[in-house]
Amino acid sequence: MKIAVMGAGAVGCYYGGMLARAGHPVVLIGRPAHVEAVRRDGLRMETLSFDEHVRLDASTETAAVEGAGLVLFCVKSTDTESAGEAMRPHLAPDALVLTLQNGVDNAKRLQSVLPQEVAATVVYVATGMSGPGHVKHNGRGELVIAQSSKSAQIVELLAAAGVPAQISDNVDGALWSKLILNCAYNALSAITQMPYGRLVQGEGVQATIREVVNECLAVAAASGVTVQGDVWQAVQRIPVTMPLQFSSTAQDLARGKLSEIDHLNGYVLRQGEALGVATPANRVLHTLVKLLERRDAQAA
């Protein structure tokens, strides 16, 4: 099966690289410097169990999705509709698109612009880009995929490539579970520029995380969503399983880029306002990250 990765950042490179390493034809679609490095040297995958260069295709052109039976859609949540529109003329009619993104509504938003089947996917991986063509994996890597016509086939394909995956009949609940983790940690890691292991040792951090999580759970309940799994256990696992990881929001701010905060704490804030649920802790974190983005934009 040809596999295309739309948005070859850290997440896309890790999963695309794992699939290419297992023998699948994979094309990464990303920025010129990254594409040039991959074409020249292959994708360097520095993981917990191996460090090697994986050969695969790379392109700066969205048309490279042509002929792919599976598309890993890994763009920022801010770019979901525009990237979907760009892909649409080139997608095979029977392609399955998995949304490996932060936030809870990307699959619905993408499905609104694509006739192909879109399946929401929840990602649990600690990874980052160490430079063009170089992805570093710091832990975990499992996926939770919504029911679709090809889900069983895709789970088998991923498992054979060393990627644990499972199908969920409550993907909304799984997406909210991941959203809550992002709301608890992403902004705090971004504001302090600290990895999770150091972050949780700070004074007042545990109480702040508790307030953020309680607000998220209240909004989810008001939305009629049954959050999947033991949320508090998952929250406590993050600094243990990913102690050296900086949040994606922290990585964005460190590079002077706009973050996805509007689709994380900002999403909870908007939903809370619509449903009459107060979310003061999420509001403060959202406001602070937006201010840092504005500061960086003015400095540039």
C-alpha positions as CSV (number, residue, x, y, z in Angstrom):
1,M,0.0,0.0,0.0
2,K,1.3,3.4,-0.9
3,I,1.2,5.7,2.1
4,A,1.3,9.5,2.0
5,V,2.1,11.7,5.0
6,M,0.5,15.1,4.6
7,G,2.4,17.5,6.9
8,A,5.8,15.8,7.6
9,G,6.5,17.2,11.0
10,A,7.6,15.1,14.0
11,V,4.5,13.0,14.2
12,G,4.2,12.4,10.5
13,C,7.9,11.6,10.2
14,Y,7.8,9.1,13.0
15,Y,4.8,7.1,11.8
16,G,5.8,7.5,8.1
17,G,9.3,6.4,8.9
18,M,8.1,3.3,10.8
19,L,5.9,2.3,7.9
20,A,8.7,2.8,5.4
21,R,11.1,0.8,7.6
22,A,8.6,-2.0,7.4
23,G,8.7,-2.0,3.6
24,H,5.8,0.2,2.5
25,P,6.2,2.9,-0.2
26,V,5.9,6.1,1.8
27,V,6.1,9.7,0.6
28,L,6.5,12.6,3.1
29,I,5.0,15.9,2.1
30,G,6.7,18.8,3.9
31,R,8.9,21.9,3.8
32,P,11.7,22.3,1.3
33,A,14.7,22.0,3.7
34,H,13.2,18.9,5.3
35,V,12.4,17.3,1.9
36,E,15.9,18.1,0.5
37,A,17.5,16.4,3.6
38,V,15.3,13.3,3.3
39,R,16.0,12.9,-0.4
40,R,19.7,13.3,0.1
41,D,20.3,11.2,3.2
42,G,17.0,9.4,4.0
43,L,15.1,10.1,7.2
44,R,17.2,9.8,10.3
45,M,15.1,8.1,12.9
46,E,16.6,8.4,16.4
47,T,14.4,6.2,18.6
48,L,14.6,4.5,21.9
49,S,15.4,1.2,20.2
50,F,17.3,2.1,17.0
51,D,19.1,5.0,15.3
52,E,19.2,4.7,11.5
53,H,18.5,6.4,8.2
54,V,15.3,5.2,6.5
55,R,15.0,5.6,2.8
56,L,11.6,6.9,1.5
57,D,10.3,9.5,-0.9
58,A,9.7,13.1,-0.1
59,S,8.0,16.0,-1.8
60,T,7.0,19.6,-1.3
61,E,4.0,19.1,-3.6
62,T,0.5,18.2,-2.3
63,A,0.0,16.2,-5.6
64,A,2.3,13.6,-4.1
65,V,-0.7,12.1,-2.3
66,E,-1.8,10.7,-5.7
67,G,-2.2,6.9,-5.7
68,A,-2.0,6.6,-1.9
69,G,-4.4,4.1,-0.3
70,L,-3.7,5.6,3.1
71,V,-3.0,9.2,4.0
72,L,-1.7,10.2,7.4
73,F,-3.0,13.7,7.8
74,C,-0.6,15.5,10.2
75,V,-0.9,19.2,9.5
76,K,-1.6,21.7,12.3
77,S,-5.2,22.0,13.3
78,T,-5.2,25.6,12.1
79,D,-4.6,24.3,8.5
80,T,-7.0,21.4,8.3
81,E,-9.5,22.8,5.8
82,S,-6.9,24.5,3.5
83,A,-4.7,21.3,3.4
84,G,-7.8,19.2,2.7
85,E,-8.8,21.4,-0.1
86,A,-5.3,21.2,-1.6
87,M,-5.3,17.4,-1.4
88,R,-8.8,16.9,-2.8
89,P,-8.0,17.0,-6.6
90,H,-5.2,14.4,-6.1
91,L,-6.7,11.8,-3.7
92,A,-7.6,8.4,-4.9
93,P,-11.4,7.8,-4.5
94,D,-10.9,4.9,-2.2
95,A,-8.2,6.5,0.0
96,L,-8.6,6.4,3.7
97,V,-7.4,9.6,5.5
98,L,-6.4,9.3,9.2
99,T,-6.3,12.6,11.2
100,L,-3.2,12.4,13.4
101,Q,-3.8,15.8,14.9
102,N,-4.4,17.6,18.2
103,G,-7.9,18.7,19.0
104,V,-11.3,16.9,18.8
105,D,-13.0,18.2,15.7
106,N,-10.4,17.8,12.9
107,A,-12.0,14.7,11.3
108,K,-15.4,16.4,11.1
109,R,-13.8,19.6,9.6
110,L,-11.7,17.6,7.1
111,Q,-14.7,15.4,6.1
112,S,-16.6,18.6,5.2
113,V,-14.1,19.2,2.4
114,L,-13.3,15.7,1.3
115,P,-15.5,13.0,-0.3
116,Q,-13.1,10.3,0.8
117,E,-13.5,8.5,4.1
118,V,-11.9,10.3,7.0
119,A,-11.2,8.5,10.3
120,A,-10.3,10.4,13.5
121,T,-7.1,9.1,15.2
122,V,-5.7,9.7,18.6
123,V,-1.9,9.9,18.9
124,Y,0.1,9.2,22.0
125,V,3.8,9.8,21.1
126,A,6.7,11.8,22.4
127,T,8.7,13.0,19.4
128,G,10.3,16.1,17.9
129,M,12.4,17.3,15.0
130,S,16.1,17.6,15.8
131,G,16.8,19.2,12.4
132,P,15.9,18.8,8.7
133,G,15.5,15.1,8.0
134,H,16.0,14.1,11.6
135,V,13.2,12.9,13.9
136,K,13.9,12.0,17.5
137,H,11.5,9.7,19.3
138,N,11.3,10.1,23.1
139,G,8.7,7.5,24.0
140,R,5.3,5.8,23.4
141,G,3.8,5.7,19.9
142,E,0.3,4.1,20.2
143,L,-2.7,5.1,18.1
144,V,-6.4,4.9,18.6
145,I,-8.4,4.8,15.4
146,A,-12.1,5.3,14.7
147,Q,-14.2,2.6,13.1
148,S,-14.0,2.7,9.3
149,S,-14.2,0.4,6.3
150,K,-10.4,-0.2,6.5
151,S,-9.7,0.1,10.2
152,A,-9.0,-3.6,10.8
153,Q,-6.6,-3.7,7.8
154,I,-4.8,-0.5,8.9
155,V,-4.4,-1.8,12.5
156,E,-2.7,-5.0,11.2
157,L,-0.5,-2.9,8.9
158,L,0.6,-0.6,11.7
159,A,1.2,-3.5,14.1
160,A,3.4,-5.2,11.6
161,A,5.4,-2.0,11.4
162,G,5.9,-1.8,15.2
163,V,3.1,0.7,15.8
164,P,0.6,-0.4,18.5
165,A,-3.0,0.6,17.3
166,Q,-6.5,-0.2,18.4
167,I,-10.0,0.5,17.0
168,S,-12.4,2.5,19.2
169,D,-16.1,2.7,19.1
170,N,-16.0,5.8,21.3
171,V,-13.4,7.8,19.4
172,D,-15.0,11.1,20.6
173,G,-14.3,10.0,24.1
174,A,-10.8,9.1,23.2
175,L,-10.2,12.4,21.5
176,W,-11.4,14.3,24.5
177,S,-9.2,12.2,26.8
178,K,-6.2,13.3,24.7
179,L,-7.5,16.9,24.5
180,I,-7.6,17.0,28.3
181,L,-3.9,15.9,28.5
182,N,-3.0,18.6,26.0
183,C,-4.9,21.2,27.9
184,A,-3.2,20.1,31.2
185,Y,0.3,20.2,29.9
186,N,0.8,22.0,26.5
187,A,0.4,25.6,27.6
188,L,2.3,25.2,30.9
189,S,5.2,23.6,29.0
190,A,5.1,26.4,26.4
191,I,4.9,29.2,28.8
192,T,7.8,27.9,30.9
193,Q,9.7,26.1,28.1
194,M,10.1,23.1,30.4
195,P,9.7,19.4,29.6
196,Y,7.0,17.5,31.4
197,G,9.3,15.9,34.0
198,R,10.7,19.2,35.3
199,L,7.4,21.0,34.9
200,V,5.4,18.9,37.3
201,Q,7.9,19.6,40.1
202,G,7.0,23.3,40.1
203,E,5.1,24.9,43.0
204,G,1.4,25.0,42.4
205,V,1.6,23.1,39.1
206,Q,-0.3,20.0,40.3
207,A,-3.2,22.1,41.6
208,T,-3.3,24.1,38.4
209,I,-3.4,20.9,36.3
210,R,-6.2,19.6,38.6
211,E,-8.3,22.8,38.0
212,V,-7.7,22.6,34.2
213,V,-8.7,18.9,34.0
214,N,-11.8,19.4,36.2
215,E,-13.0,22.2,33.8
216,C,-12.4,20.0,30.8
217,L,-14.3,17.2,32.3
218,A,-17.2,19.5,33.1
219,V,-17.3,20.8,29.5
220,A,-17.1,17.3,28.1
221,A,-20.0,16.2,30.4
222,A,-22.1,19.2,29.3
223,S,-21.3,18.3,25.7
224,G,-22.6,14.7,26.2
225,V,-19.2,13.1,25.7
226,T,-18.2,10.1,27.8
227,V,-14.4,10.6,28.2
228,Q,-12.6,7.3,27.7
229,G,-10.3,5.7,30.2
230,D,-9.0,6.8,33.6
231,V,-8.2,10.5,32.9
232,W,-6.4,11.1,36.2
233,Q,-4.2,8.1,35.7
234,A,-3.4,9.2,32.2
235,V,-2.5,12.7,33.5
236,Q,-0.2,11.3,36.0
237,R,1.5,9.0,33.5
238,I,2.6,11.9,31.2
239,P,5.6,13.1,33.1
240,V,6.6,9.5,33.9
241,T,6.4,8.2,30.3
242,M,7.5,11.4,28.6
243,P,9.8,13.2,31.2
244,L,12.1,14.9,28.6
245,Q,9.3,15.9,26.1
246,F,8.4,19.5,25.4
247,S,4.8,20.0,24.3
248,S,4.1,20.7,20.6
249,T,2.9,24.1,21.8
250,A,6.3,24.7,23.5
251,Q,8.1,23.6,20.3
252,D,6.0,26.0,18.2
253,L,6.7,29.0,20.4
254,A,10.4,28.2,20.6
255,R,10.5,28.4,16.8
256,G,8.4,31.6,16.7
257,K,5.5,29.8,15.1
258,L,1.8,30.1,15.8
259,S,0.5,27.3,18.0
260,E,-2.6,25.2,18.1
261,I,-3.7,26.7,21.4
262,D,-7.1,27.8,19.9
263,H,-7.9,24.2,19.3
264,L,-6.8,23.1,22.8
265,N,-7.5,25.3,25.8
266,G,-9.2,27.7,23.5
267,Y,-11.6,25.0,22.3
268,V,-12.6,24.2,25.8
269,L,-13.0,27.9,26.6
270,R,-15.4,28.4,23.6
271,Q,-17.4,25.2,24.3
272,G,-17.7,26.2,28.0
273,E,-19.0,29.7,27.0
274,A,-21.6,28.1,24.7
275,L,-22.7,25.6,27.3
276,G,-22.6,27.9,30.4
277,V,-19.6,26.1,32.0
278,A,-17.0,28.3,33.6
279,T,-13.4,27.6,32.5
280,P,-11.2,30.2,34.2
281,A,-8.0,28.1,34.4
282,N,-8.2,27.2,30.7
283,R,-8.9,30.9,29.9
284,V,-5.7,32.1,31.7
285,L,-3.5,29.5,29.9
286,H,-5.1,30.3,26.5
287,T,-4.6,34.1,27.1
288,L,-0.9,33.7,28.2
289,V,0.0,31.6,25.1
290,K,-1.8,34.1,22.8
291,L,0.2,36.9,24.4
292,L,3.5,35.0,23.8
293,E,2.5,34.4,20.2
294,R,1.8,38.1,19.8
295,R,5.1,39.1,21.5
296,D,7.0,36.8,19.2
297,A,5.2,38.1,16.1
298,Q,6.0,41.7,17.0
299,A,9.7,40.8,17.7
300,A,10.0,39.3,14.3
